[in-house]
Amino acid sequence: MTDFRPVQMRVPVLAARPVDHYHALTVVAPGVAERFRAGQFVAVAVGDDRSGMMLRRPFSIYEVRPDHGGTVEFRFAVRGAGTAWLAERRAQDLVDVVGPLGRPYPLPRDPVNCVLAGEEHGGASLVPLARALRRRGCRVDFVLGASTAARILGGDSAQRLGESLTLTTEDGSLGERARVSDMVQRVVHEAPADVVYAAGPLPLLRAVTAMGTSHGIPVQVSVEQQMTCGTGICMSCVLPVTDADEITRMVRTCVDGPVFRGEQVRFDDVGTIPFDALGAPGWAVAARPQHDREPVDATPSLTGSDREVS
């Protein structure tokens, strides 16, 4: 039986290379590779003993090769000191990783038609998902987008793995000048979908979930929620999710997700504790309007980048 528990490993870098707006880092981590399932992520320590950067950075796993010595690749953009340090790593450097973490994408039992929608960093987790779906005989249609062409992640792999690939950019530099959610609507009409998988910012996930609900199509979403520890201890990545029993609970994205059924996530209440959530201090939250509630502090999220924290 496969052991799916995460491991912590100090592992060598096999390759480091730029890919458009991103950096691709491949490490030799057989313990992570053999346990990995599509949708999971790694938490990587950054800096040296004197840097003061105590928190790990979480990254979606882009590719694993158990038969090539157990390599794991993740991709990220430089947004702060932590990712800048990672971008300077070269072959044979050592990095400390914990993984695989989080709940993976659920896979259909039978061959079905799947639409995979990703925006910017969200495309990272969809590439291994597409491989897993293809192994089960599923049809895969991709919709990937970003603000500009260089920020689309996973386009080359999606072209090889998908039956079709639709690209969108906000500035019109590549593909359609449109939003990813709009193109998903079109693709669903052109290639009837049995399930939609979406990864990216909350507005995309909210829109795709609403579209799926209106068409009676199940939607699985990988949530880009702010994380600090990645292991469920700090409780910084909680969000409201309503279970089948119709009770809303504040769940931890890093261990209870990052993949959820779209219709169960209360997107409009993310960043707050809804008054009707189990155990919520309703007297403190319910009376306050949405715009007047305190924002969540900026911490690393599954976006392949980091906002500076220590």
C-alpha positions in Angstrom: 0.0 0.0 0.0 1.3 3.5 -0.9 2.1 5.7 2.1 0.6 9.1 1.3 1.9 10.8 4.4 4.1 13.9 3.6 7.8 13.7 4.2 10.4 16.4 4.9 13.6 16.1 2.8 16.7 18.1 2.2 17.2 17.5 -1.5 19.5 18.6 -4.3 18.4 20.8 -7.2 18.7 18.9 -10.5 17.8 21.8 -12.8 16.8 25.5 -12.6 15.7 27.4 -15.6 13.5 30.5 -16.5 10.2 29.8 -18.3 8.8 33.2 -19.5 7.6 35.0 -16.4 8.4 32.1 -14.1 11.3 30.0 -12.8 11.2 26.2 -13.0 13.0 24.3 -10.2 13.4 20.6 -10.4 14.6 18.7 -7.3 15.4 15.1 -6.6 12.8 14.1 -4.0 11.8 10.5 -4.4 9.9 10.4 -1.2 7.7 13.3 -2.4 7.4 11.9 -6.0 6.2 8.5 -5.0 3.4 9.9 -2.8 2.2 12.6 -5.1 -1.2 12.9 -6.5 -2.4 15.7 -8.8 -3.4 18.8 -7.0 -1.0 18.5 -4.1 1.8 20.9 -3.2 5.1 21.3 -1.5 6.2 23.8 1.2 9.8 24.9 0.6 12.1 26.5 3.2 13.8 29.7 1.9 16.9 31.6 3.0 19.9 30.6 5.0 20.4 30.5 8.8 20.9 34.2 8.9 18.2 35.5 6.6 15.3 35.6 9.1 12.8 34.1 6.6 11.3 31.6 8.9 8.2 30.7 6.9 8.1 28.1 4.1 6.7 29.0 0.7 4.0 26.7 -0.8 4.0 25.8 -4.5 1.8 23.6 -6.6 3.6 20.6 -8.0 3.9 20.9 -11.8 5.4 17.6 -12.6 6.8 14.4 -11.0 8.9 11.7 -12.5 9.1 8.7 -10.1 10.9 6.7 -12.8 13.7 9.3 -13.2 15.1 9.1 -9.7 12.0 10.7 -8.2 12.2 14.3 -9.5 9.7 17.0 -8.6 9.2 20.3 -10.5 7.5 23.4 -9.3 7.3 26.8 -10.9 7.1 30.3 -9.4 7.4 34.0 -10.0 9.7 36.3 -8.1 7.7 38.5 -5.9 9.8 38.9 -2.7 12.9 37.9 -0.9 11.9 34.3 -0.5 11.2 33.6 -4.1 14.2 35.7 -5.1 16.4 33.4 -3.0 14.9 30.3 -4.7 15.4 31.8 -8.1 19.2 32.0 -7.4 19.4 28.2 -6.7 21.5 26.2 -9.1 22.2 22.5 -9.8 23.5 20.6 -6.7 22.3 23.3 -4.3 20.2 21.8 -1.4 16.7 22.9 -0.5 14.4 21.7 2.3 11.0 20.6 1.1 7.9 19.1 2.9 5.3 17.3 0.8 3.2 16.3 -0.8 0.7 18.3 1.1 -3.0 18.9 0.7 -5.9 16.9 -0.7 -5.7 16.1 -4.4 -8.2 16.5 -7.2 -10.8 13.7 -7.2 -10.7 11.6 -10.4 -13.7 10.2 -12.2 -14.1 6.4 -12.2 -15.1 6.2 -15.8 -13.9 8.1 -19.0 -15.7 11.5 -19.1 -15.3 14.9 -20.8 -13.3 17.3 -18.6 -12.7 21.0 -19.0 -9.6 22.3 -17.1 -9.5 26.1 -16.5 -6.5 27.9 -15.1 -5.5 31.5 -14.6 -1.8 32.5 -14.3 -0.2 30.3 -11.6 -3.3 28.2 -11.4 -2.2 26.3 -14.5 0.5 24.6 -12.6 -1.7 22.0 -10.8 -3.8 21.3 -13.9 -0.9 19.8 -15.9 -0.4 16.7 -13.7 -4.2 16.5 -13.4 -4.5 16.3 -17.2 -2.0 13.4 -17.2 -4.0 11.6 -14.6 -7.3 12.1 -16.5 -5.8 11.0 -19.8 -4.5 7.8 -18.1 -8.2 7.1 -17.3 -9.3 7.6 -20.8 -10.9 11.0 -20.2 -11.1 13.8 -22.8 -9.4 17.0 -21.6 -10.0 20.5 -22.9 -7.9 23.3 -21.5 -8.7 27.0 -21.0 -5.7 28.9 -19.8 -5.3 32.7 -19.4 -3.4 35.5 -17.8 -2.9 39.2 -17.9 -0.3 38.8 -20.7 1.2 36.0 -22.7 4.3 35.6 -20.6 2.2 34.9 -17.5 0.4 31.9 -18.9 1.7 28.9 -17.1 1.6 25.4 -18.6 0.6 26.3 -22.1 3.1 24.0 -23.9 2.2 21.0 -21.7 -1.5 21.7 -22.2 -1.1 21.7 -25.9 0.4 18.2 -25.8 -2.1 16.8 -23.3 -5.4 18.4 -24.2 -7.8 17.6 -27.0 -8.1 21.4 -27.4 -6.4 24.5 -25.8 -8.0 27.9 -25.6 -5.7 30.8 -24.5 -6.9 34.1 -23.2 -5.0 37.3 -22.3 -6.3 40.6 -20.9 -4.0 42.6 -23.2 -4.7 40.5 -26.3 -1.0 39.5 -26.6 -2.0 35.8 -27.1 -5.2 34.0 -28.0 -8.5 35.6 -27.2 -8.8 38.9 -25.5 -11.2 37.7 -22.9 -11.6 36.4 -19.4 -10.9 32.7 -18.7 -14.4 32.3 -17.2 -16.0 33.6 -20.4 -14.0 31.1 -22.5 -15.0 28.2 -20.2 -18.6 29.0 -20.9 -17.9 28.8 -24.7 -15.8 25.6 -24.4 -18.5 23.9 -22.4 -21.0 24.6 -25.1 -18.7 23.4 -27.9 -17.4 20.3 -26.2 -20.0 19.1 -23.7 -18.4 18.7 -20.3 -19.2 16.2 -17.6 -16.9 18.0 -15.0 -15.0 21.2 -14.8 -11.7 21.6 -12.8 -10.6 25.2 -12.1 -7.5 26.6 -10.4 -6.6 30.3 -9.9 -7.8 33.4 -8.2 -11.1 33.4 -6.3 -13.0 35.5 -8.9 -12.3 32.8 -11.5 -13.4 30.0 -9.2 -16.5 31.9 -8.3 -17.5 32.5 -11.9 -16.8 29.0 -13.1 -18.7 27.5 -10.1 -21.7 29.7 -11.0 -21.5 28.6 -14.6 -21.3 24.9 -13.6 -24.2 25.2 -11.2 -26.4 26.8 -13.9 -25.6 24.0 -16.4 -25.8 21.2 -13.8 -22.0 20.4 -14.2 -20.0 19.6 -11.1 -17.0 21.9 -10.5 -13.8 21.1 -8.6 -11.8 24.1 -7.5 -8.2 24.5 -6.3 -8.3 27.5 -4.0 -5.4 30.0 -3.9 -5.8 30.9 -0.2 -3.1 32.6 1.9 -0.9 30.1 3.8 1.8 30.4 6.4 2.7 26.9 7.6 1.1 24.6 5.0 0.5 21.9 7.6 -2.7 23.0 9.3 -1.1 24.3 12.5 -1.3 28.1 12.2 -5.0 28.4 11.0 -4.1 31.3 8.7 -5.7 29.8 5.6 -9.2 29.1 6.8 -12.2 29.6 4.6 -16.0 28.9 5.0 -17.1 25.7 3.3 -20.6 24.2 3.6 -20.7 20.4 3.8 -23.3 18.0 2.7 -25.0 18.3 6.1 -25.6 22.0 5.2 -23.4 23.2 8.1 -20.8 25.8 7.3 -17.4 25.1 8.9 -14.2 27.1 8.8 -11.8 24.6 7.2 -8.0 24.8 6.6 -7.1 25.1 2.9 -3.7 23.5 3.3 -5.0 20.2 4.8 -8.8 20.1 4.1 -8.0 21.4 0.5 -6.7 23.1 -1.5 -9.3 21.2 -3.7 -13.0 21.6 -2.9 -16.3 21.1 -4.6 -17.0 24.6 -6.0 -20.6 24.8 -4.8 -19.5 24.2 -1.2 -17.2 27.2 -1.0 -18.8 30.4 0.2 -16.8 32.6 -2.0 -18.5 35.8 -1.0 -17.6 35.2 2.6 -13.9 34.3 2.2 -11.8 36.5 4.5 -14.6 36.6 7.1 -16.2 34.2 9.6 -19.8 34.0 8.6 -22.2 34.4 11.5 -23.8 31.0 10.8 -20.5 29.1 10.7 -20.1 26.4 13.3 -18.5 28.0 16.3 -18.5 31.5 14.9 -18.6 34.5 17.2 -21.8 35.7 15.5 -22.3 38.7 17.8 -18.9 40.1 16.6 -19.3 39.5 12.8 -22.9 39.4 11.8 -23.6 43.0 12.5 -20.7 44.3 10.5 -21.1 45.0 6.7 -18.8 43.1 4.3 -16.8 46.2 3.4 -16.1 47.1 7.0 -14.5 43.8 8.0 -10.8 43.5 8.7 -8.8 42.2 5.7 -6.7 39.1 6.0 -3.0 39.7 6.4 -0.9 39.1 3.3 0.9 35.7 3.6 2.2 33.2 1.0 -0.4 31.4 -1.1 -0.5 28.7 -3.8 0.3 31.2 -6.5 4.0 30.4 -7.2 5.0 33.7 -5.6 5.2 35.2 -2.1 4.3 38.4 -0.4 6.9 39.3 2.1 6.5 37.8 5.6 9.2 36.5 7.9 
